């Protein structure tokens, strides 16, 4: 899931999407209240009635041990920010996805521009993301590969932070609004005929792992008041449904393949963020996660952080027993993986990425971020 393809360079992507935009017609946009207020496509009969954990916390969700781990993790992560606001190390250094996720990790504790110990850090990250927003709408830094991953996470970050920037009309708020609108329009016009998205901002292919990034970005933008084409969401839901196998798990692409728990977490979260909350597909997907991805005994460690990032969101939005049992397991497991210096290891993308993901996971019960609300 952040398995970026090194051949996909930003310059090529920008050129391609610029050409695509030149002949594009702006999509018809949903009016306020049309999107995410109910089912976007016909739902399958659910077998379980679910209530999100948004307004239904379980006893003792947070404790002193979790608080200490989060504090240590934020100290470590804050020290890794570059002077211009970027995060990331190794071949994924200065990556807009890692930078956006790091900023979201601090925002999950209430740190925003002008507010909190790490408010300045979040503001610097915002400036870095805005500096890498192109006229075409694509948000990508020179180091980014597979740019639609980074674009999705960066758009999510902009959607989450836009409403926290104070009064409209400030230069920073205006820049964020302009970049967010352009980013949403790029997502809309790069959706392929199947209803999904792929590594590059062109409508030629799709997979469920890139698709969830775009759906979540669109949800965050809509929460911030940006109009989104309802048909885009309908088509995305239809695509995600076609990616589900009979065992309840999700395959990588609709054309066929085996189920795996990280992409299943992405598939379930895709439906939830598109407004589908009670549905047989969700029941089957959550059951698959509970069978194959219980924290500490996952069937595979591939795409570990990506999988648990979406799994904890899926369980939070499902609520009830799913959330209660999952939170106990994932919080204990996250604590067991933290290193002495406060970070969490990721040998693929980098420790900045692993630490940001772990911090977001451990702070779900704080309920600060709009995106995690039902």
ZALUM-821958 format. One record per residue (C-alpha): y, z, x; residue number from 0. Coordinates in steps of 0.5 Angstrom, whole numbers, plus 500, padded with zeros to 3 digits. Each point is the difference from the previous one (the first is absolute). Example, Ala and Ser with C-alpha at 12.3 -4.5 7.8 and 13.67 -1.06 7.14 Angstrom:
<sites>
<y: 491, z: 516, x: 525, nr: 0>
<y: 507, z: 498, x: 502, nr: 1>
</sites>
This chain:
<sites>
<y: 500, z: 500, x: 500, nr: 0>
<y: 506, z: 500, x: 505, nr: 1>
<y: 495, z: 495, x: 503, nr: 2>
<y: 506, z: 495, x: 502, nr: 3>
<y: 498, z: 493, x: 503, nr: 4>
<y: 503, z: 499, x: 506, nr: 5>
<y: 501, z: 493, x: 499, nr: 6>
<y: 505, z: 501, x: 494, nr: 7>
<y: 507, z: 501, x: 504, nr: 8>
<y: 506, z: 502, x: 496, nr: 9>
<y: 504, z: 493, x: 502, nr: 10>
<y: 495, z: 496, x: 497, nr: 11>
<y: 500, z: 504, x: 494, nr: 12>
<y: 507, z: 500, x: 499, nr: 13>
<y: 501, z: 493, x: 501, nr: 14>
<y: 494, z: 498, x: 495, nr: 15>
<y: 503, z: 505, x: 495, nr: 16>
<y: 507, z: 497, x: 501, nr: 17>
<y: 497, z: 493, x: 498, nr: 18>
<y: 496, z: 503, x: 494, nr: 19>
<y: 507, z: 504, x: 498, nr: 20>
<y: 504, z: 493, x: 500, nr: 21>
<y: 496, z: 497, x: 494, nr: 22>
<y: 499, z: 506, x: 497, nr: 23>
<y: 502, z: 502, x: 493, nr: 24>
<y: 502, z: 507, x: 498, nr: 25>
<y: 494, z: 503, x: 496, nr: 26>
<y: 502, z: 502, x: 493, nr: 27>
<y: 501, z: 508, x: 500, nr: 28>
<y: 497, z: 505, x: 496, nr: 29>
<y: 506, z: 504, x: 496, nr: 30>
<y: 500, z: 508, x: 501, nr: 31>
<y: 494, z: 503, x: 497, nr: 32>
<y: 496, z: 494, x: 500, nr: 33>
<y: 496, z: 502, x: 506, nr: 34>
<y: 496, z: 506, x: 502, nr: 35>
<y: 501, z: 503, x: 493, nr: 36>
<y: 493, z: 498, x: 498, nr: 37>
<y: 494, z: 496, x: 500, nr: 38>
<y: 502, z: 493, x: 504, nr: 39>
<y: 493, z: 497, x: 498, nr: 40>
<y: 495, z: 502, x: 495, nr: 41>
<y: 496, z: 506, x: 502, nr: 42>
<y: 493, z: 501, x: 500, nr: 43>
<y: 498, z: 506, x: 496, nr: 44>
<y: 500, z: 506, x: 505, nr: 45>
<y: 494, z: 505, x: 500, nr: 46>
<y: 505, z: 506, x: 502, nr: 47>
<y: 506, z: 502, x: 498, nr: 48>
<y: 505, z: 502, x: 506, nr: 49>
<y: 506, z: 504, x: 501, nr: 50>
<y: 504, z: 499, x: 506, nr: 51>
<y: 501, z: 506, x: 505, nr: 52>
<y: 508, z: 498, x: 500, nr: 53>
<y: 501, z: 506, x: 495, nr: 54>
<y: 493, z: 503, x: 501, nr: 55>
<y: 500, z: 504, x: 506, nr: 56>
<y: 493, z: 503, x: 502, nr: 57>
<y: 501, z: 508, x: 503, nr: 58>
<y: 502, z: 501, x: 507, nr: 59>
<y: 501, z: 492, x: 502, nr: 60>
<y: 504, z: 502, x: 506, nr: 61>
<y: 499, z: 506, x: 504, nr: 62>
<y: 503, z: 502, x: 507, nr: 63>
<y: 494, z: 497, x: 504, nr: 64>
<y: 502, z: 493, x: 497, nr: 65>
<y: 508, z: 502, x: 501, nr: 66>
<y: 499, z: 501, x: 507, nr: 67>
<y: 496, z: 494, x: 501, nr: 68>
<y: 505, z: 496, x: 497, nr: 69>
<y: 506, z: 503, x: 504, nr: 70>
<y: 496, z: 499, x: 507, nr: 71>
<y: 499, z: 492, x: 498, nr: 72>
<y: 507, z: 499, x: 498, nr: 73>
<y: 502, z: 503, x: 507, nr: 74>
<y: 495, z: 496, x: 503, nr: 75>
<y: 502, z: 493, x: 496, nr: 76>
<y: 508, z: 501, x: 501, nr: 77>
<y: 499, z: 500, x: 507, nr: 78>
<y: 497, z: 493, x: 500, nr: 79>
<y: 506, z: 497, x: 497, nr: 80>
<y: 504, z: 495, x: 504, nr: 81>
<y: 507, z: 500, x: 501, nr: 82>
<y: 501, z: 494, x: 495, nr: 83>
<y: 496, z: 504, x: 494, nr: 84>
<y: 493, z: 496, x: 501, nr: 85>
<y: 493, z: 503, x: 501, nr: 86>
<y: 494, z: 498, x: 502, nr: 87>
<y: 496, z: 499, x: 507, nr: 88>
<y: 496, z: 496, x: 504, nr: 89>
<y: 499, z: 493, x: 497, nr: 90>
<y: 503, z: 502, x: 493, nr: 91>
<y: 506, z: 503, x: 503, nr: 92>
<y: 506, z: 499, x: 497, nr: 93>
<y: 497, z: 498, x: 493, nr: 94>
<y: 503, z: 500, x: 494, nr: 95>
<y: 494, z: 503, x: 496, nr: 96>
<y: 499, z: 506, x: 505, nr: 97>
<y: 507, z: 501, x: 500, nr: 98>
<y: 501, z: 500, x: 492, nr: 99>
<y: 493, z: 504, x: 500, nr: 100>
<y: 503, z: 505, x: 505, nr: 101>
<y: 507, z: 501, x: 496, nr: 102>
<y: 496, z: 501, x: 493, nr: 103>
<y: 496, z: 505, x: 504, nr: 104>
<y: 507, z: 504, x: 501, nr: 105>
<y: 502, z: 498, x: 493, nr: 106>
<y: 494, z: 504, x: 497, nr: 107>
<y: 503, z: 506, x: 502, nr: 108>
<y: 507, z: 499, x: 497, nr: 109>
<y: 503, z: 497, x: 506, nr: 110>
<y: 505, z: 494, x: 499, nr: 111>
<y: 506, z: 498, x: 502, nr: 112>
<y: 505, z: 505, x: 501, nr: 113>
<y: 495, z: 505, x: 497, nr: 114>
<y: 495, z: 505, x: 504, nr: 115>
<y: 499, z: 501, x: 508, nr: 116>
<y: 497, z: 493, x: 500, nr: 117>
<y: 505, z: 496, x: 496, nr: 118>
<y: 503, z: 497, x: 506, nr: 119>
<y: 493, z: 497, x: 502, nr: 120>
<y: 499, z: 497, x: 493, nr: 121>
<y: 507, z: 497, x: 500, nr: 122>
<y: 498, z: 497, x: 507, nr: 123>
<y: 494, z: 497, x: 498, nr: 124>
<y: 503, z: 497, x: 494, nr: 125>
<y: 505, z: 497, x: 504, nr: 126>
<y: 495, z: 497, x: 505, nr: 127>
<y: 496, z: 497, x: 493, nr: 128>
<y: 507, z: 497, x: 498, nr: 129>
<y: 501, z: 497, x: 506, nr: 130>
<y: 493, z: 496, x: 500, nr: 131>
<y: 502, z: 498, x: 493, nr: 132>
<y: 500, z: 492, x: 500, nr: 133>
<y: 505, z: 496, x: 496, nr: 134>
<y: 493, z: 497, x: 496, nr: 135>
<y: 498, z: 507, x: 498, nr: 136>
<y: 495, z: 501, x: 505, nr: 137>
<y: 500, z: 507, x: 504, nr: 138>
<y: 497, z: 499, x: 507, nr: 139>
<y: 501, z: 502, x: 507, nr: 140>
<y: 499, z: 496, x: 506, nr: 141>
<y: 493, z: 504, x: 501, nr: 142>
<y: 498, z: 499, x: 493, nr: 143>
<y: 493, z: 496, x: 499, nr: 144>
<y: 497, z: 499, x: 493, nr: 145>
<y: 507, z: 501, x: 497, nr: 146>
<y: 499, z: 501, x: 493, nr: 147>
<y: 497, z: 507, x: 502, nr: 148>
<y: 506, z: 502, x: 503, nr: 149>
<y: 504, z: 497, x: 495, nr: 150>
<y: 497, z: 504, x: 494, nr: 151>
<y: 500, z: 506, x: 504, nr: 152>
<y: 508, z: 499, x: 501, nr: 153>
<y: 501, z: 498, x: 493, nr: 154>
<y: 497, z: 506, x: 498, nr: 155>
<y: 504, z: 504, x: 504, nr: 156>
<y: 507, z: 497, x: 498, nr: 157>
<y: 498, z: 501, x: 493, nr: 158>
<y: 498, z: 507, x: 501, nr: 159>
<y: 507, z: 502, x: 504, nr: 160>
<y: 505, z: 495, x: 496, nr: 161>
<y: 501, z: 505, x: 495, nr: 162>
<y: 501, z: 506, x: 505, nr: 163>
<y: 506, z: 496, x: 503, nr: 164>
<y: 505, z: 503, x: 496, nr: 165>
<y: 505, z: 496, x: 496, nr: 166>
<y: 500, z: 493, x: 500, nr: 167>
<y: 505, z: 496, x: 503, nr: 168>
<y: 499, z: 503, x: 507, nr: 169>
<y: 498, z: 495, x: 506, nr: 170>
<y: 494, z: 503, x: 501, nr: 171>
<y: 498, z: 500, x: 492, nr: 172>
<y: 502, z: 493, x: 500, nr: 173>
<y: 496, z: 498, x: 506, nr: 174>
<y: 494, z: 503, x: 497, nr: 175>
<y: 501, z: 497, x: 493, nr: 176>
<y: 501, z: 493, x: 503, nr: 177>
<y: 494, z: 501, x: 504, nr: 178>
<y: 495, z: 503, x: 495, nr: 179>
<y: 502, z: 495, x: 495, nr: 180>
<y: 499, z: 494, x: 505, nr: 181>
<y: 493, z: 503, x: 502, nr: 182>
<y: 498, z: 501, x: 493, nr: 183>
<y: 501, z: 492, x: 498, nr: 184>
<y: 496, z: 499, x: 506, nr: 185>
<y: 494, z: 503, x: 498, nr: 186>
<y: 501, z: 497, x: 493, nr: 187>
<y: 500, z: 493, x: 503, nr: 188>
<y: 495, z: 501, x: 505, nr: 189>
<y: 494, z: 502, x: 495, nr: 190>
<y: 495, z: 495, x: 500, nr: 191>
<y: 496, z: 497, x: 494, nr: 192>
<y: 495, z: 505, x: 500, nr: 193>
<y: 505, z: 506, x: 499, nr: 194>
<y: 500, z: 503, x: 507, nr: 195>
<y: 503, z: 500, x: 507, nr: 196>
<y: 498, z: 498, x: 507, nr: 197>
<y: 502, z: 502, x: 507, nr: 198>
<y: 506, z: 494, x: 500, nr: 199>
<y: 505, z: 499, x: 495, nr: 200>
<y: 498, z: 494, x: 497, nr: 201>
<y: 496, z: 499, x: 493, nr: 202>
<y: 493, z: 498, x: 503, nr: 203>
<y: 495, z: 505, x: 501, nr: 204>
<y: 499, z: 507, x: 497, nr: 205>
<y: 496, z: 507, x: 502, nr: 206>
<y: 500, z: 507, x: 497, nr: 207>
<y: 503, z: 503, x: 506, nr: 208>
<y: 507, z: 497, x: 500, nr: 209>
<y: 500, z: 499, x: 493, nr: 210>
<y: 500, z: 508, x: 499, nr: 211>
<y: 506, z: 500, x: 505, nr: 212>
<y: 504, z: 495, x: 496, nr: 213>
<y: 498, z: 503, x: 493, nr: 214>
<y: 503, z: 507, x: 503, nr: 215>
<y: 506, z: 497, x: 502, nr: 216>
<y: 502, z: 497, x: 494, nr: 217>
<y: 498, z: 507, x: 496, nr: 218>
<y: 505, z: 503, x: 505, nr: 219>
<y: 505, z: 495, x: 499, nr: 220>
<y: 500, z: 500, x: 492, nr: 221>
<y: 500, z: 508, x: 500, nr: 222>
<y: 507, z: 499, x: 504, nr: 223>
<y: 502, z: 495, x: 495, nr: 224>
<y: 499, z: 493, x: 502, nr: 225>
<y: 497, z: 495, x: 495, nr: 226>
<y: 493, z: 498, x: 502, nr: 227>
<y: 497, z: 494, x: 497, nr: 228>
<y: 495, z: 502, x: 495, nr: 229>
<y: 495, z: 494, x: 500, nr: 230>
<y: 500, z: 502, x: 508, nr: 231>
<y: 497, z: 507, x: 498, nr: 232>
<y: 495, z: 497, x: 495, nr: 233>
<y: 497, z: 495, x: 505, nr: 234>
<y: 500, z: 505, x: 505, nr: 235>
<y: 496, z: 504, x: 495, nr: 236>
<y: 495, z: 495, x: 498, nr: 237>
<y: 499, z: 498, x: 508, nr: 238>
<y: 498, z: 507, x: 502, nr: 239>
<y: 495, z: 501, x: 494, nr: 240>
<y: 497, z: 494, x: 502, nr: 241>
<y: 499, z: 503, x: 507, nr: 242>
<y: 496, z: 506, x: 497, nr: 243>
<y: 492, z: 500, x: 501, nr: 244>
<y: 495, z: 502, x: 495, nr: 245>
<y: 499, z: 506, x: 504, nr: 246>
<y: 507, z: 502, x: 499, nr: 247>
<y: 502, z: 499, x: 507, nr: 248>
<y: 505, z: 494, x: 502, nr: 249>
<y: 499, z: 495, x: 504, nr: 250>
<y: 505, z: 497, x: 505, nr: 251>
<y: 501, z: 493, x: 496, nr: 252>
<y: 499, z: 498, x: 493, nr: 253>
<y: 495, z: 494, x: 503, nr: 254>
<y: 495, z: 505, x: 502, nr: 255>
<y: 498, z: 506, x: 505, nr: 256>
<y: 497, z: 507, x: 500, nr: 257>
<y: 504, z: 506, x: 498, nr: 258>
<y: 503, z: 505, x: 505, nr: 259>
<y: 504, z: 506, x: 498, nr: 260>
<y: 506, z: 499, x: 503, nr: 261>
<y: 501, z: 493, x: 496, nr: 262>
<y: 498, z: 504, x: 494, nr: 263>
<y: 505, z: 505, x: 501, nr: 264>
<y: 505, z: 495, x: 500, nr: 265>
<y: 497, z: 496, x: 494, nr: 266>
<y: 500, z: 507, x: 496, nr: 267>
<y: 507, z: 501, x: 502, nr: 268>
<y: 503, z: 493, x: 499, nr: 269>
<y: 498, z: 501, x: 493, nr: 270>
<y: 503, z: 507, x: 499, nr: 271>
<y: 507, z: 497, x: 503, nr: 272>
<y: 499, z: 494, x: 495, nr: 273>
<y: 500, z: 505, x: 495, nr: 274>
<y: 493, z: 500, x: 498, nr: 275>
<y: 498, z: 508, x: 500, nr: 276>
<y: 494, z: 500, x: 495, nr: 277>
<y: 495, z: 494, x: 501, nr: 278>
<y: 492, z: 499, x: 501, nr: 279>
<y: 502, z: 497, x: 507, nr: 280>
<y: 504, z: 506, x: 502, nr: 281>
<y: 494, z: 505, x: 498, nr: 282>
<y: 495, z: 495, x: 504, nr: 283>
<y: 505, z: 500, x: 506, nr: 284>
<y: 501, z: 508, x: 500, nr: 285>
<y: 492, z: 501, x: 500, nr: 286>
<y: 499, z: 495, x: 505, nr: 287>
<y: 505, z: 504, x: 505, nr: 288>
<y: 497, z: 507, x: 498, nr: 289>
<y: 493, z: 497, x: 502, nr: 290>
<y: 502, z: 496, x: 507, nr: 291>
<y: 507, z: 503, x: 502, nr: 292>
<y: 500, z: 508, x: 499, nr: 293>
<y: 504, z: 502, x: 506, nr: 294>
<y: 496, z: 502, x: 506, nr: 295>
<y: 494, z: 496, x: 498, nr: 296>
<y: 503, z: 493, x: 499, nr: 297>
<y: 495, z: 494, x: 500, nr: 298>
<y: 504, z: 497, x: 505, nr: 299>
<y: 506, z: 502, x: 505, nr: 300>
<y: 503, z: 493, x: 500, nr: 301>
<y: 507, z: 500, x: 497, nr: 302>
<y: 500, z: 507, x: 500, nr: 303>
<y: 507, z: 502, x: 499, nr: 304>
<y: 501, z: 494, x: 495, nr: 305>
<y: 494, z: 502, x: 496, nr: 306>
<y: 502, z: 507, x: 499, nr: 307>
<y: 508, z: 499, x: 499, nr: 308>
<y: 498, z: 496, x: 494, nr: 309>
<y: 494, z: 504, x: 498, nr: 310>
<y: 504, z: 507, x: 499, nr: 311>
<y: 505, z: 496, x: 496, nr: 312>
<y: 495, z: 497, x: 496, nr: 313>
<y: 497, z: 507, x: 499, nr: 314>
<y: 507, z: 503, x: 499, nr: 315>
<y: 502, z: 495, x: 494, nr: 316>
<y: 493, z: 501, x: 497, nr: 317>
<y: 501, z: 508, x: 500, nr: 318>
<y: 495, z: 505, x: 497, nr: 319>
<y: 494, z: 501, x: 504, nr: 320>
<y: 500, z: 494, x: 504, nr: 321>
<y: 507, z: 503, x: 503, nr: 322>
<y: 497, z: 507, x: 500, nr: 323>
<y: 494, z: 498, x: 504, nr: 324>
<y: 503, z: 495, x: 505, nr: 325>
<y: 506, z: 504, x: 502, nr: 326>
<y: 496, z: 506, x: 502, nr: 327>
<y: 496, z: 495, x: 504, nr: 328>
<y: 505, z: 496, x: 503, nr: 329>
<y: 505, z: 505, x: 502, nr: 330>
<y: 495, z: 504, x: 504, nr: 331>
<y: 497, z: 494, x: 503, nr: 332>
<y: 507, z: 498, x: 502, nr: 333>
<y: 501, z: 507, x: 503, nr: 334>
<y: 494, z: 499, x: 504, nr: 335>
<y: 502, z: 493, x: 503, nr: 336>
<y: 507, z: 503, x: 503, nr: 337>
<y: 501, z: 500, x: 507, nr: 338>
<y: 503, z: 506, x: 504, nr: 339>
<y: 506, z: 496, x: 501, nr: 340>
<y: 501, z: 499, x: 493, nr: 341>
<y: 498, z: 493, x: 499, nr: 342>
<y: 495, z: 496, x: 497, nr: 343>
<y: 496, z: 495, x: 504, nr: 344>
<y: 499, z: 493, x: 498, nr: 345>
<y: 497, z: 495, x: 505, nr: 346>
<y: 501, z: 494, x: 497, nr: 347>
<y: 508, z: 500, x: 498, nr: 348>
<y: 502, z: 506, x: 503, nr: 349>
<y: 501, z: 507, x: 500, nr: 350>
<y: 507, z: 499, x: 496, nr: 351>
<y: 497, z: 497, x: 495, nr: 352>
<y: 494, z: 505, x: 499, nr: 353>
<y: 505, z: 506, x: 500, nr: 354>
<y: 504, z: 496, x: 495, nr: 355>
<y: 494, z: 499, x: 495, nr: 356>
<y: 498, z: 507, x: 501, nr: 357>
<y: 507, z: 503, x: 499, nr: 358>
<y: 500, z: 496, x: 493, nr: 359>
<y: 493, z: 502, x: 498, nr: 360>
<y: 501, z: 507, x: 501, nr: 361>
<y: 507, z: 500, x: 497, nr: 362>
<y: 498, z: 497, x: 493, nr: 363>
<y: 500, z: 507, x: 496, nr: 364>
<y: 508, z: 500, x: 502, nr: 365>
<y: 501, z: 495, x: 495, nr: 366>
<y: 507, z: 498, x: 503, nr: 367>
<y: 498, z: 492, x: 500, nr: 368>
<y: 502, z: 496, x: 494, nr: 369>
<y: 494, z: 495, x: 501, nr: 370>
<y: 495, z: 506, x: 500, nr: 371>
<y: 502, z: 501, x: 493, nr: 372>
<y: 496, z: 498, x: 494, nr: 373>
</sites>
